[in-house]
Amino acid sequence: MKVTKEDVYHVAKLSQLEIDENEVEMFKDQLSQILDWQGKLDELELEGLFPTVHALNMKNVTREDKERPSLSNEKALENAPEKEGNYFKVPRIIE
């Protein structure tokens, strides 16, 4: 598809970009190439293909979820800058 100067100016206006005449010629050629490549993709036969997110099969590698002992209150609060009883004390953010 051939992109015209008017098309480039229109896109620039929509994007709120100021462009000069040299940039118009450059973008005209680049946008034409992009649309030509898209046209080639439109010619592909994709019937029966499933959409994919990744080209390769991806699998999350996670450790097995096992029950383990948790920290005691004393151990968890050991390095707390401020504490009140068995709790962390944090600045009030809601009035």
PDB file of N, CA, C and O in Angstrom:
ATOM      1  N   MET A   1       0.851  -1.177   0.000  1.00  0.00           N
ATOM      2  CA  MET A   1       0.000   0.000   0.000  1.00  0.00           C
ATOM      3  C   MET A   1       0.895   1.238   0.000  1.00  0.00           C
ATOM      4  O   MET A   1       1.877   1.308   0.738  1.00  0.00           O
ATOM      5  N   LYS A   2       0.555   2.172  -0.804  1.00  0.00           N
ATOM      6  CA  LYS A   2       1.338   3.387  -0.923  1.00  0.00           C
ATOM      7  C   LYS A   2       0.787   4.433   0.035  1.00  0.00           C
ATOM      8  O   LYS A   2      -0.405   4.740   0.015  1.00  0.00           O
ATOM      9  N   VAL A   3       1.665   4.978   0.876  1.00  0.00           N
ATOM     10  CA  VAL A   3       1.289   6.014   1.834  1.00  0.00           C
ATOM     11  C   VAL A   3       1.614   7.366   1.213  1.00  0.00           C
ATOM     12  O   VAL A   3       2.690   7.552   0.645  1.00  0.00           O
ATOM     13  N   THR A   4       0.688   8.302   1.322  1.00  0.00           N
ATOM     14  CA  THR A   4       0.888   9.639   0.754  1.00  0.00           C
ATOM     15  C   THR A   4       1.398  10.600   1.828  1.00  0.00           C
ATOM     16  O   THR A   4       1.374  10.293   3.020  1.00  0.00           O
ATOM     17  N   LYS A   5       1.856  11.761   1.381  1.00  0.00           N
ATOM     18  CA  LYS A   5       2.294  12.796   2.314  1.00  0.00           C
ATOM     19  C   LYS A   5       1.145  13.213   3.229  1.00  0.00           C
ATOM     20  O   LYS A   5       1.338  13.480   4.415  1.00  0.00           O
ATOM     21  N   GLU A   6      -0.044  13.262   2.655  1.00  0.00           N
ATOM     22  CA  GLU A   6      -1.209  13.657   3.446  1.00  0.00           C
ATOM     23  C   GLU A   6      -1.469  12.651   4.567  1.00  0.00           C
ATOM     24  O   GLU A   6      -1.857  13.029   5.673  1.00  0.00           O
ATOM     25  N   ASP A   7      -1.252  11.376   4.273  1.00  0.00           N
ATOM     26  CA  ASP A   7      -1.411  10.342   5.304  1.00  0.00           C
ATOM     27  C   ASP A   7      -0.424  10.562   6.447  1.00  0.00           C
ATOM     28  O   ASP A   7      -0.782  10.463   7.620  1.00  0.00           O
ATOM     29  N   VAL A   8       0.823  10.861   6.088  1.00  0.00           N
ATOM     30  CA  VAL A   8       1.856  11.081   7.111  1.00  0.00           C
ATOM     31  C   VAL A   8       1.506  12.307   7.949  1.00  0.00           C
ATOM     32  O   VAL A   8       1.610  12.268   9.175  1.00  0.00           O
ATOM     33  N   TYR A   9       1.094  13.383   7.307  1.00  0.00           N
ATOM     34  CA  TYR A   9       0.709  14.583   8.059  1.00  0.00           C
ATOM     35  C   TYR A   9      -0.485  14.303   8.971  1.00  0.00           C
ATOM     36  O   TYR A   9      -0.545  14.796  10.098  1.00  0.00           O
ATOM     37  N   HIS A  10      -1.418  13.521   8.483  1.00  0.00           N
ATOM     38  CA  HIS A  10      -2.597  13.172   9.287  1.00  0.00           C
ATOM     39  C   HIS A  10      -2.193  12.368  10.534  1.00  0.00           C
ATOM     40  O   HIS A  10      -2.665  12.651  11.635  1.00  0.00           O
ATOM     41  N   VAL A  11      -1.331  11.380  10.362  1.00  0.00           N
ATOM     42  CA  VAL A  11      -0.861  10.578  11.495  1.00  0.00           C
ATOM     43  C   VAL A  11      -0.067  11.454  12.464  1.00  0.00           C
ATOM     44  O   VAL A  11      -0.206  11.326  13.680  1.00  0.00           O
ATOM     45  N   ALA A  12       0.754  12.334  11.925  1.00  0.00           N
ATOM     46  CA  ALA A  12       1.536  13.235  12.780  1.00  0.00           C
ATOM     47  C   ALA A  12       0.605  14.146  13.587  1.00  0.00           C
ATOM     48  O   ALA A  12       0.839  14.392  14.770  1.00  0.00           O
ATOM     49  N   LYS A  13      -0.440  14.635  12.944  1.00  0.00           N
ATOM     50  CA  LYS A  13      -1.395  15.501  13.651  1.00  0.00           C
ATOM     51  C   LYS A  13      -2.108  14.719  14.753  1.00  0.00           C
ATOM     52  O   LYS A  13      -2.276  15.228  15.862  1.00  0.00           O
ATOM     53  N   LEU A  14      -2.529  13.490  14.459  1.00  0.00           N
ATOM     54  CA  LEU A  14      -3.185  12.661  15.462  1.00  0.00           C
ATOM     55  C   LEU A  14      -2.251  12.366  16.633  1.00  0.00           C
ATOM     56  O   LEU A  14      -2.688  12.258  17.778  1.00  0.00           O
ATOM     57  N   SER A  15      -0.956  12.238  16.328  1.00  0.00           N
ATOM     58  CA  SER A  15       0.045  11.937  17.354  1.00  0.00           C
ATOM     59  C   SER A  15       0.575  13.194  18.026  1.00  0.00           C
ATOM     60  O   SER A  15       1.391  13.122  18.944  1.00  0.00           O
ATOM     61  N   GLN A  16       0.109  14.336  17.565  1.00  0.00           N
ATOM     62  CA  GLN A  16       0.557  15.637  18.069  1.00  0.00           C
ATOM     63  C   GLN A  16       2.068  15.794  17.927  1.00  0.00           C
ATOM     64  O   GLN A  16       2.759  16.214  18.856  1.00  0.00           O
ATOM     65  N   LEU A  17       2.565  15.442  16.731  1.00  0.00           N
ATOM     66  CA  LEU A  17       3.980  15.565  16.416  1.00  0.00           C
ATOM     67  C   LEU A  17       4.179  16.625  15.351  1.00  0.00           C
ATOM     68  O   LEU A  17       3.381  16.746  14.422  1.00  0.00           O
ATOM     69  N   GLU A  18       5.248  17.392  15.493  1.00  0.00           N
ATOM     70  CA  GLU A  18       5.626  18.337  14.455  1.00  0.00           C
ATOM     71  C   GLU A  18       6.729  17.677  13.628  1.00  0.00           C
ATOM     72  O   GLU A  18       7.737  17.232  14.177  1.00  0.00           O
ATOM     73  N   ILE A  19       6.539  17.615  12.323  1.00  0.00           N
ATOM     74  CA  ILE A  19       7.544  17.001  11.457  1.00  0.00           C
ATOM     75  C   ILE A  19       7.844  17.924  10.293  1.00  0.00           C
ATOM     76  O   ILE A  19       6.986  18.689   9.853  1.00  0.00           O
ATOM     77  N   ASP A  20       9.085  17.843   9.794  1.00  0.00           N
ATOM     78  CA  ASP A  20       9.461  18.662   8.646  1.00  0.00           C
ATOM     79  C   ASP A  20       9.372  17.825   7.366  1.00  0.00           C
ATOM     80  O   ASP A  20       9.042  16.640   7.403  1.00  0.00           O
ATOM     81  N   GLU A  21       9.671  18.462   6.249  1.00  0.00           N
ATOM     82  CA  GLU A  21       9.511  17.810   4.941  1.00  0.00           C
ATOM     83  C   GLU A  21      10.406  16.582   4.783  1.00  0.00           C
ATOM     84  O   GLU A  21       9.990  15.589   4.186  1.00  0.00           O
ATOM     85  N   ASN A  22      11.646  16.638   5.318  1.00  0.00           N
ATOM     86  CA  ASN A  22      12.554  15.481   5.225  1.00  0.00           C
ATOM     87  C   ASN A  22      11.985  14.292   5.984  1.00  0.00           C
ATOM     88  O   ASN A  22      12.063  13.157   5.515  1.00  0.00           O
ATOM     89  N   GLU A  23      11.413  14.549   7.154  1.00  0.00           N
ATOM     90  CA  GLU A  23      10.832  13.468   7.955  1.00  0.00           C
ATOM     91  C   GLU A  23       9.599  12.883   7.280  1.00  0.00           C
ATOM     92  O   GLU A  23       9.340  11.684   7.379  1.00  0.00           O
ATOM     93  N   VAL A  24       8.836  13.739   6.591  1.00  0.00           N
ATOM     94  CA  VAL A  24       7.641  13.257   5.885  1.00  0.00           C
ATOM     95  C   VAL A  24       8.035  12.220   4.853  1.00  0.00           C
ATOM     96  O   VAL A  24       7.397  11.171   4.760  1.00  0.00           O
ATOM     97  N   GLU A  25       9.083  12.492   4.068  1.00  0.00           N
ATOM     98  CA  GLU A  25       9.529  11.545   3.049  1.00  0.00           C
ATOM     99  C   GLU A  25      10.010  10.238   3.686  1.00  0.00           C
ATOM    100  O   GLU A  25       9.698   9.150   3.202  1.00  0.00           O
ATOM    101  N   MET A  26      10.776  10.360   4.780  1.00  0.00           N
ATOM    102  CA  MET A  26      11.300   9.176   5.448  1.00  0.00           C
ATOM    103  C   MET A  26      10.152   8.322   5.999  1.00  0.00           C
ATOM    104  O   MET A  26      10.121   7.108   5.798  1.00  0.00           O
ATOM    105  N   PHE A  27       9.207   8.974   6.699  1.00  0.00           N
ATOM    106  CA  PHE A  27       8.088   8.233   7.287  1.00  0.00           C
ATOM    107  C   PHE A  27       7.167   7.659   6.217  1.00  0.00           C
ATOM    108  O   PHE A  27       6.586   6.589   6.399  1.00  0.00           O
ATOM    109  N   LYS A  28       7.036   8.367   5.112  1.00  0.00           N
ATOM    110  CA  LYS A  28       6.193   7.874   4.016  1.00  0.00           C
ATOM    111  C   LYS A  28       6.735   6.541   3.512  1.00  0.00           C
ATOM    112  O   LYS A  28       5.979   5.589   3.313  1.00  0.00           O
ATOM    113  N   ASP A  29       8.057   6.479   3.306  1.00  0.00           N
ATOM    114  CA  ASP A  29       8.676   5.234   2.839  1.00  0.00           C
ATOM    115  C   ASP A  29       8.574   4.134   3.893  1.00  0.00           C
ATOM    116  O   ASP A  29       8.247   2.991   3.572  1.00  0.00           O
ATOM    117  N   GLN A  30       8.854   4.479   5.147  1.00  0.00           N
ATOM    118  CA  GLN A  30       8.828   3.483   6.219  1.00  0.00           C
ATOM    119  C   GLN A  30       7.416   2.924   6.434  1.00  0.00           C
ATOM    120  O   GLN A  30       7.233   1.715   6.579  1.00  0.00           O
ATOM    121  N   LEU A  31       6.440   3.804   6.451  1.00  0.00           N
ATOM    122  CA  LEU A  31       5.062   3.342   6.643  1.00  0.00           C
ATOM    123  C   LEU A  31       4.589   2.487   5.470  1.00  0.00           C
ATOM    124  O   LEU A  31       3.848   1.524   5.665  1.00  0.00           O
ATOM    125  N   SER A  32       5.009   2.829   4.266  1.00  0.00           N
ATOM    126  CA  SER A  32       4.665   2.013   3.094  1.00  0.00           C
ATOM    127  C   SER A  32       5.244   0.613   3.221  1.00  0.00           C
ATOM    128  O   SER A  32       4.568  -0.371   2.922  1.00  0.00           O
ATOM    129  N   GLN A  33       6.508   0.519   3.669  1.00  0.00           N
ATOM    130  CA  GLN A  33       7.135  -0.789   3.859  1.00  0.00           C
ATOM    131  C   GLN A  33       6.397  -1.609   4.923  1.00  0.00           C
ATOM    132  O   GLN A  33       6.152  -2.801   4.737  1.00  0.00           O
ATOM    133  N   ILE A  34       6.051  -0.972   6.016  1.00  0.00           N
ATOM    134  CA  ILE A  34       5.348  -1.675   7.094  1.00  0.00           C
ATOM    135  C   ILE A  34       4.019  -2.226   6.591  1.00  0.00           C
ATOM    136  O   ILE A  34       3.676  -3.375   6.870  1.00  0.00           O
ATOM    137  N   LEU A  35       3.279  -1.419   5.858  1.00  0.00           N
ATOM    138  CA  LEU A  35       1.986  -1.874   5.340  1.00  0.00           C
ATOM    139  C   LEU A  35       2.159  -2.964   4.285  1.00  0.00           C
ATOM    140  O   LEU A  35       1.315  -3.854   4.179  1.00  0.00           O
ATOM    141  N   ASP A  36       3.236  -2.910   3.505  1.00  0.00           N
ATOM    142  CA  ASP A  36       3.510  -3.978   2.543  1.00  0.00           C
ATOM    143  C   ASP A  36       3.793  -5.292   3.269  1.00  0.00           C
ATOM    144  O   ASP A  36       3.308  -6.345   2.857  1.00  0.00           O
ATOM    145  N   TRP A  37       4.586  -5.233   4.358  1.00  0.00           N
ATOM    146  CA  TRP A  37       4.876  -6.438   5.139  1.00  0.00           C
ATOM    147  C   TRP A  37       3.597  -7.001   5.752  1.00  0.00           C
ATOM    148  O   TRP A  37       3.408  -8.217   5.794  1.00  0.00           O
ATOM    149  N   GLN A  38       2.725  -6.119   6.225  1.00  0.00           N
ATOM    150  CA  GLN A  38       1.457  -6.575   6.785  1.00  0.00           C
ATOM    151  C   GLN A  38       0.627  -7.253   5.706  1.00  0.00           C
ATOM    152  O   GLN A  38      -0.047  -8.248   5.972  1.00  0.00           O
ATOM    153  N   GLY A  39       0.672  -6.721   4.490  1.00  0.00           N
ATOM    154  CA  GLY A  39      -0.041  -7.345   3.383  1.00  0.00           C
ATOM    155  C   GLY A  39       0.462  -8.752   3.105  1.00  0.00           C
ATOM    156  O   GLY A  39      -0.328  -9.641   2.786  1.00  0.00           O
ATOM    157  N   LYS A  40       1.777  -8.963   3.223  1.00  0.00           N
ATOM    158  CA  LYS A  40       2.336 -10.301   3.024  1.00  0.00           C
ATOM    159  C   LYS A  40       1.855 -11.249   4.116  1.00  0.00           C
ATOM    160  O   LYS A  40       1.573 -12.417   3.847  1.00  0.00           O
ATOM    161  N   LEU A  41       1.760 -10.753   5.345  1.00  0.00           N
ATOM    162  CA  LEU A  41       1.260 -11.584   6.439  1.00  0.00           C
ATOM    163  C   LEU A  41      -0.207 -11.963   6.226  1.00  0.00           C
ATOM    164  O   LEU A  41      -0.629 -13.064   6.578  1.00  0.00           O
ATOM    165  N   ASP A  42      -0.969 -11.046   5.651  1.00  0.00           N
ATOM    166  CA  ASP A  42      -2.386 -11.331   5.384  1.00  0.00           C
ATOM    167  C   ASP A  42      -2.571 -12.456   4.375  1.00  0.00           C
ATOM    168  O   ASP A  42      -3.630 -13.082   4.334  1.00  0.00           O
ATOM    169  N   GLU A  43      -1.550 -12.720   3.559  1.00  0.00           N
ATOM    170  CA  GLU A  43      -1.644 -13.769   2.544  1.00  0.00           C
ATOM    171  C   GLU A  43      -1.408 -15.169   3.116  1.00  0.00           C
ATOM    172  O   GLU A  43      -1.696 -16.162   2.448  1.00  0.00           O
ATOM    173  N   LEU A  44      -0.893 -15.258   4.333  1.00  0.00           N
ATOM    174  CA  LEU A  44      -0.594 -16.557   4.930  1.00  0.00           C
ATOM    175  C   LEU A  44      -1.861 -17.340   5.233  1.00  0.00           C
ATOM    176  O   LEU A  44      -2.886 -16.771   5.608  1.00  0.00           O
ATOM    177  N   GLU A  45      -1.775 -18.659   5.066  1.00  0.00           N
ATOM    178  CA  GLU A  45      -2.884 -19.551   5.398  1.00  0.00           C
ATOM    179  C   GLU A  45      -2.747 -19.948   6.867  1.00  0.00           C
ATOM    180  O   GLU A  45      -1.830 -20.685   7.228  1.00  0.00           O
ATOM    181  N   LEU A  46      -3.645 -19.467   7.703  1.00  0.00           N
ATOM    182  CA  LEU A  46      -3.552 -19.688   9.145  1.00  0.00           C
ATOM    183  C   LEU A  46      -4.686 -20.549   9.688  1.00  0.00           C
ATOM    184  O   LEU A  46      -4.854 -20.667  10.902  1.00  0.00           O
ATOM    185  N   GLU A  47      -5.453 -21.142   8.802  1.00  0.00           N
ATOM    186  CA  GLU A  47      -6.578 -21.976   9.231  1.00  0.00           C
ATOM    187  C   GLU A  47      -6.066 -23.169  10.037  1.00  0.00           C
ATOM    188  O   GLU A  47      -5.168 -23.886   9.596  1.00  0.00           O
ATOM    189  N   GLY A  48      -6.636 -23.372  11.205  1.00  0.00           N
ATOM    190  CA  GLY A  48      -6.283 -24.511  12.034  1.00  0.00           C
ATOM    191  C   GLY A  48      -5.089 -24.278  12.947  1.00  0.00           C
ATOM    192  O   GLY A  48      -4.725 -25.166  13.719  1.00  0.00           O
ATOM    193  N   LEU A  49      -4.468 -23.098  12.875  1.00  0.00           N
ATOM    194  CA  LEU A  49      -3.350 -22.799  13.761  1.00  0.00           C
ATOM    195  C   LEU A  49      -3.877 -22.144  15.036  1.00  0.00           C
ATOM    196  O   LEU A  49      -4.789 -21.318  14.998  1.00  0.00           O
ATOM    197  N   PHE A  50      -3.292 -22.526  16.146  1.00  0.00           N
ATOM    198  CA  PHE A  50      -3.706 -21.948  17.418  1.00  0.00           C
ATOM    199  C   PHE A  50      -2.828 -20.745  17.727  1.00  0.00           C
ATOM    200  O   PHE A  50      -1.617 -20.795  17.513  1.00  0.00           O
ATOM    201  N   PRO A  51      -3.417 -19.671  18.226  1.00  0.00           N
ATOM    202  CA  PRO A  51      -2.603 -18.507  18.582  1.00  0.00           C
ATOM    203  C   PRO A  51      -1.675 -18.845  19.745  1.00  0.00           C
ATOM    204  O   PRO A  51      -2.046 -19.593  20.650  1.00  0.00           O
ATOM    205  N   THR A  52      -0.477 -18.292  19.713  1.00  0.00           N
ATOM    206  CA  THR A  52       0.487 -18.540  20.785  1.00  0.00           C
ATOM    207  C   THR A  52       0.985 -17.218  21.335  1.00  0.00           C
ATOM    208  O   THR A  52       0.967 -16.193  20.653  1.00  0.00           O
ATOM    209  N   VAL A  53       1.424 -17.261  22.566  1.00  0.00           N
ATOM    210  CA  VAL A  53       2.013 -16.086  23.179  1.00  0.00           C
ATOM    211  C   VAL A  53       3.527 -16.121  22.992  1.00  0.00           C
ATOM    212  O   VAL A  53       4.168 -15.087  22.800  1.00  0.00           O
ATOM    213  N   HIS A  54       4.087 -17.331  23.051  1.00  0.00           N
ATOM    214  CA  HIS A  54       5.524 -17.519  22.891  1.00  0.00           C
ATOM    215  C   HIS A  54       5.775 -18.501  21.751  1.00  0.00           C
ATOM    216  O   HIS A  54       4.984 -19.411  21.504  1.00  0.00           O
ATOM    217  N   ALA A  55       6.876 -18.296  21.077  1.00  0.00           N
ATOM    218  CA  ALA A  55       7.230 -19.211  19.995  1.00  0.00           C
ATOM    219  C   ALA A  55       7.629 -20.575  20.532  1.00  0.00           C
ATOM    220  O   ALA A  55       7.436 -21.592  19.865  1.00  0.00           O
ATOM    221  N   LEU A  56       8.180 -20.596  21.725  1.00  0.00           N
ATOM    222  CA  LEU A  56       8.599 -21.851  22.352  1.00  0.00           C
ATOM    223  C   LEU A  56       7.655 -22.183  23.493  1.00  0.00           C
ATOM    224  O   LEU A  56       7.058 -21.289  24.093  1.00  0.00           O
ATOM    225  N   ASN A  57       7.522 -23.469  23.793  1.00  0.00           N
ATOM    226  CA  ASN A  57       6.704 -23.850  24.936  1.00  0.00           C
ATOM    227  C   ASN A  57       7.341 -23.318  26.203  1.00  0.00           C
ATOM    228  O   ASN A  57       8.518 -23.557  26.470  1.00  0.00           O
ATOM    229  N   MET A  58       6.557 -22.601  26.975  1.00  0.00           N
ATOM    230  CA  MET A  58       7.053 -22.034  28.222  1.00  0.00           C
ATOM    231  C   MET A  58       6.432 -22.795  29.381  1.00  0.00           C
ATOM    232  O   MET A  58       5.254 -23.149  29.349  1.00  0.00           O
ATOM    233  N   LYS A  59       7.235 -23.038  30.398  1.00  0.00           N
ATOM    234  CA  LYS A  59       6.737 -23.718  31.573  1.00  0.00           C
ATOM    235  C   LYS A  59       7.339 -23.050  32.792  1.00  0.00           C
ATOM    236  O   LYS A  59       8.549 -22.835  32.856  1.00  0.00           O
ATOM    237  N   ASN A  60       6.496 -22.723  33.759  1.00  0.00           N
ATOM    238  CA  ASN A  60       7.009 -22.139  34.987  1.00  0.00           C
ATOM    239  C   ASN A  60       7.775 -23.197  35.770  1.00  0.00           C
ATOM    240  O   ASN A  60       7.302 -24.318  35.959  1.00  0.00           O
ATOM    241  N   VAL A  61       8.939 -22.827  36.210  1.00  0.00           N
ATOM    242  CA  VAL A  61       9.741 -23.732  37.020  1.00  0.00           C
ATOM    243  C   VAL A  61       9.657 -23.220  38.447  1.00  0.00           C
ATOM    244  O   VAL A  61      10.248 -22.196  38.790  1.00  0.00           O
ATOM    245  N   THR A  62       8.924 -23.935  39.263  1.00  0.00           N
ATOM    246  CA  THR A  62       8.755 -23.527  40.650  1.00  0.00           C
ATOM    247  C   THR A  62       9.072 -24.694  41.560  1.00  0.00           C
ATOM    248  O   THR A  62       9.028 -25.856  41.157  1.00  0.00           O
ATOM    249  N   ARG A  63       9.387 -24.362  42.768  1.00  0.00           N
ATOM    250  CA  ARG A  63       9.692 -25.415  43.728  1.00  0.00           C
ATOM    251  C   ARG A  63       8.389 -26.069  44.174  1.00  0.00           C
ATOM    252  O   ARG A  63       7.311 -25.484  44.065  1.00  0.00           O
ATOM    253  N   GLU A  64       8.509 -27.270  44.668  1.00  0.00           N
ATOM    254  CA  GLU A  64       7.351 -27.974  45.187  1.00  0.00           C
ATOM    255  C   GLU A  64       6.866 -27.244  46.445  1.00  0.00           C
ATOM    256  O   GLU A  64       7.671 -26.826  47.277  1.00  0.00           O
ATOM    257  N   ASP A  65       5.573 -27.098  46.570  1.00  0.00           N
ATOM    258  CA  ASP A  65       4.997 -26.414  47.715  1.00  0.00           C
ATOM    259  C   ASP A  65       4.938 -27.378  48.896  1.00  0.00           C
ATOM    260  O   ASP A  65       4.127 -28.304  48.923  1.00  0.00           O
ATOM    261  N   LYS A  66       5.808 -27.142  49.861  1.00  0.00           N
ATOM    262  CA  LYS A  66       5.860 -28.011  51.026  1.00  0.00           C
ATOM    263  C   LYS A  66       5.561 -27.204  52.282  1.00  0.00           C
ATOM    264  O   LYS A  66       5.915 -26.029  52.383  1.00  0.00           O
ATOM    265  N   GLU A  67       4.920 -27.840  53.214  1.00  0.00           N
ATOM    266  CA  GLU A  67       4.649 -27.196  54.494  1.00  0.00           C
ATOM    267  C   GLU A  67       5.946 -27.102  55.282  1.00  0.00           C
ATOM    268  O   GLU A  67       6.668 -28.087  55.434  1.00  0.00           O
ATOM    269  N   ARG A  68       6.232 -25.900  55.784  1.00  0.00           N
ATOM    270  CA  ARG A  68       7.443 -25.681  56.567  1.00  0.00           C
ATOM    271  C   ARG A  68       7.094 -24.843  57.790  1.00  0.00           C
ATOM    272  O   ARG A  68       6.093 -24.127  57.787  1.00  0.00           O
ATOM    273  N   PRO A  69       7.902 -24.925  58.822  1.00  0.00           N
ATOM    274  CA  PRO A  69       7.630 -24.085  59.990  1.00  0.00           C
ATOM    275  C   PRO A  69       7.839 -22.616  59.635  1.00  0.00           C
ATOM    276  O   PRO A  69       8.738 -22.279  58.864  1.00  0.00           O
ATOM    277  N   SER A  70       7.004 -21.746  60.200  1.00  0.00           N
ATOM    278  CA  SER A  70       7.123 -20.321  59.925  1.00  0.00           C
ATOM    279  C   SER A  70       7.946 -19.652  61.025  1.00  0.00           C
ATOM    280  O   SER A  70       8.297 -20.274  62.027  1.00  0.00           O
ATOM    281  N   LEU A  71       8.241 -18.383  60.815  1.00  0.00           N
ATOM    282  CA  LEU A  71       8.996 -17.627  61.807  1.00  0.00           C
ATOM    283  C   LEU A  71       8.155 -17.398  63.052  1.00  0.00           C
ATOM    284  O   LEU A  71       6.936 -17.247  62.976  1.00  0.00           O
ATOM    285  N   SER A  72       8.810 -17.373  64.176  1.00  0.00           N
ATOM    286  CA  SER A  72       8.106 -17.000  65.405  1.00  0.00           C
ATOM    287  C   SER A  72       7.913 -15.487  65.398  1.00  0.00           C
ATOM    288  O   SER A  72       8.609 -14.775  64.674  1.00  0.00           O
ATOM    289  N   ASN A  73       6.968 -14.993  66.203  1.00  0.00           N
ATOM    290  CA  ASN A  73       6.746 -13.546  66.294  1.00  0.00           C
ATOM    291  C   ASN A  73       8.018 -12.833  66.708  1.00  0.00           C
ATOM    292  O   ASN A  73       8.344 -11.779  66.163  1.00  0.00           O
ATOM    293  N   GLU A  74       8.736 -13.391  67.659  1.00  0.00           N
ATOM    294  CA  GLU A  74       9.958 -12.753  68.143  1.00  0.00           C
ATOM    295  C   GLU A  74      10.996 -12.640  67.019  1.00  0.00           C
ATOM    296  O   GLU A  74      11.624 -11.595  66.851  1.00  0.00           O
ATOM    297  N   LYS A  75      11.171 -13.714  66.260  1.00  0.00           N
ATOM    298  CA  LYS A  75      12.153 -13.725  65.171  1.00  0.00           C
ATOM    299  C   LYS A  75      11.744 -12.735  64.074  1.00  0.00           C
ATOM    300  O   LYS A  75      12.593 -12.021  63.541  1.00  0.00           O
ATOM    301  N   ALA A  76      10.447 -12.689  63.733  1.00  0.00           N
ATOM    302  CA  ALA A  76       9.964 -11.791  62.685  1.00  0.00           C
ATOM    303  C   ALA A  76      10.135 -10.331  63.092  1.00  0.00           C
ATOM    304  O   ALA A  76      10.449  -9.489  62.251  1.00  0.00           O
ATOM    305  N   LEU A  77       9.934 -10.023  64.371  1.00  0.00           N
ATOM    306  CA  LEU A  77      10.012  -8.645  64.853  1.00  0.00           C
ATOM    307  C   LEU A  77      11.424  -8.237  65.279  1.00  0.00           C
ATOM    308  O   LEU A  77      11.643  -7.098  65.693  1.00  0.00           O
ATOM    309  N   GLU A  78      12.357  -9.141  65.180  1.00  0.00           N
ATOM    310  CA  GLU A  78      13.715  -8.906  65.659  1.00  0.00           C
ATOM    311  C   GLU A  78      14.342  -7.634  65.099  1.00  0.00           C
ATOM    312  O   GLU A  78      14.954  -6.875  65.850  1.00  0.00           O
ATOM    313  N   ASN A  79      14.205  -7.383  63.802  1.00  0.00           N
ATOM    314  CA  ASN A  79      14.829  -6.216  63.169  1.00  0.00           C
ATOM    315  C   ASN A  79      13.832  -5.116  62.827  1.00  0.00           C
ATOM    316  O   ASN A  79      14.153  -4.213  62.055  1.00  0.00           O
ATOM    317  N   ALA A  80      12.625  -5.177  63.391  1.00  0.00           N
ATOM    318  CA  ALA A  80      11.615  -4.164  63.100  1.00  0.00           C
ATOM    319  C   ALA A  80      12.050  -2.819  63.666  1.00  0.00           C
ATOM    320  O   ALA A  80      12.499  -2.754  64.810  1.00  0.00           O
ATOM    321  N   PRO A  81      11.926  -1.734  62.884  1.00  0.00           N
ATOM    322  CA  PRO A  81      12.301  -0.428  63.411  1.00  0.00           C
ATOM    323  C   PRO A  81      11.413  -0.016  64.587  1.00  0.00           C
ATOM    324  O   PRO A  81      11.878   0.598  65.548  1.00  0.00           O
ATOM    325  N   GLU A  82      10.140  -0.361  64.496  1.00  0.00           N
ATOM    326  CA  GLU A  82       9.218  -0.087  65.602  1.00  0.00           C
ATOM    327  C   GLU A  82       8.249  -1.247  65.721  1.00  0.00           C
ATOM    328  O   GLU A  82       7.820  -1.818  64.718  1.00  0.00           O
ATOM    329  N   LYS A  83       7.906  -1.592  66.961  1.00  0.00           N
ATOM    330  CA  LYS A  83       6.929  -2.658  67.183  1.00  0.00           C
ATOM    331  C   LYS A  83       6.069  -2.280  68.376  1.00  0.00           C
ATOM    332  O   LYS A  83       6.459  -1.499  69.243  1.00  0.00           O
ATOM    333  N   GLU A  84       4.892  -2.865  68.381  1.00  0.00           N
ATOM    334  CA  GLU A  84       3.957  -2.640  69.481  1.00  0.00           C
ATOM    335  C   GLU A  84       3.367  -3.993  69.840  1.00  0.00           C
ATOM    336  O   GLU A  84       2.548  -4.526  69.091  1.00  0.00           O
ATOM    337  N   GLY A  85       3.757  -4.541  70.940  1.00  0.00           N
ATOM    338  CA  GLY A  85       3.320  -5.878  71.317  1.00  0.00           C
ATOM    339  C   GLY A  85       3.885  -6.888  70.339  1.00  0.00           C
ATOM    340  O   GLY A  85       5.098  -6.944  70.133  1.00  0.00           O
ATOM    341  N   ASN A  86       3.009  -7.694  69.726  1.00  0.00           N
ATOM    342  CA  ASN A  86       3.430  -8.709  68.750  1.00  0.00           C
ATOM    343  C   ASN A  86       3.235  -8.252  67.304  1.00  0.00           C
ATOM    344  O   ASN A  86       3.105  -9.083  66.405  1.00  0.00           O
ATOM    345  N   TYR A  87       3.214  -6.927  67.074  1.00  0.00           N
ATOM    346  CA  TYR A  87       2.907  -6.406  65.744  1.00  0.00           C
ATOM    347  C   TYR A  87       3.955  -5.387  65.302  1.00  0.00           C
ATOM    348  O   TYR A  87       4.615  -4.755  66.126  1.00  0.00           O
ATOM    349  N   PHE A  88       4.096  -5.240  63.966  1.00  0.00           N
ATOM    350  CA  PHE A  88       4.912  -4.154  63.417  1.00  0.00           C
ATOM    351  C   PHE A  88       4.145  -2.859  63.617  1.00  0.00           C
ATOM    352  O   PHE A  88       2.927  -2.834  63.441  1.00  0.00           O
ATOM    353  N   LYS A  89       4.822  -1.795  63.978  1.00  0.00           N
ATOM    354  CA  LYS A  89       4.172  -0.487  64.111  1.00  0.00           C
ATOM    355  C   LYS A  89       4.581   0.333  62.903  1.00  0.00           C
ATOM    356  O   LYS A  89       5.771   0.510  62.638  1.00  0.00           O
ATOM    357  N   VAL A  90       3.596   0.835  62.169  1.00  0.00           N
ATOM    358  CA  VAL A  90       3.838   1.616  60.957  1.00  0.00           C
ATOM    359  C   VAL A  90       3.115   2.945  61.079  1.00  0.00           C
ATOM    360  O   VAL A  90       2.164   3.068  61.852  1.00  0.00           O
ATOM    361  N   PRO A  91       3.559   3.947  60.318  1.00  0.00           N
ATOM    362  CA  PRO A  91       2.900   5.251  60.377  1.00  0.00           C
ATOM    363  C   PRO A  91       1.458   5.160  59.898  1.00  0.00           C
ATOM    364  O   PRO A  91       1.147   4.394  58.986  1.00  0.00           O
ATOM    365  N   ARG A  92       0.590   5.935  60.507  1.00  0.00           N
ATOM    366  CA  ARG A  92      -0.816   5.982  60.119  1.00  0.00           C
ATOM    367  C   ARG A  92      -0.917   6.677  58.745  1.00  0.00           C
ATOM    368  O   ARG A  92      -0.321   7.735  58.545  1.00  0.00           O
ATOM    369  N   ILE A  93      -1.665   6.089  57.808  1.00  0.00           N
ATOM    370  CA  ILE A  93      -1.812   6.712  56.496  1.00  0.00           C
ATOM    371  C   ILE A  93      -3.250   7.103  56.208  1.00  0.00           C
ATOM    372  O   ILE A  93      -3.505   7.840  55.255  1.00  0.00           O
ATOM    373  N   ILE A  94      -4.196   6.627  57.007  1.00  0.00           N
ATOM    374  CA  ILE A  94      -5.605   6.967  56.820  1.00  0.00           C
ATOM    375  C   ILE A  94      -6.072   7.735  58.055  1.00  0.00           C
ATOM    376  O   ILE A  94      -5.872   7.306  59.192  1.00  0.00           O
ATOM    377  N   GLU A  95      -6.694   8.874  57.799  1.00  0.00           N
ATOM    378  CA  GLU A  95      -7.180   9.670  58.929  1.00  0.00           C
ATOM    379  C   GLU A  95      -8.642   9.398  59.182  1.00  0.00           C
ATOM    380  O   GLU A  95      -9.228   9.978  60.097  1.00  0.00           O
TER     381      GLU A  95
END
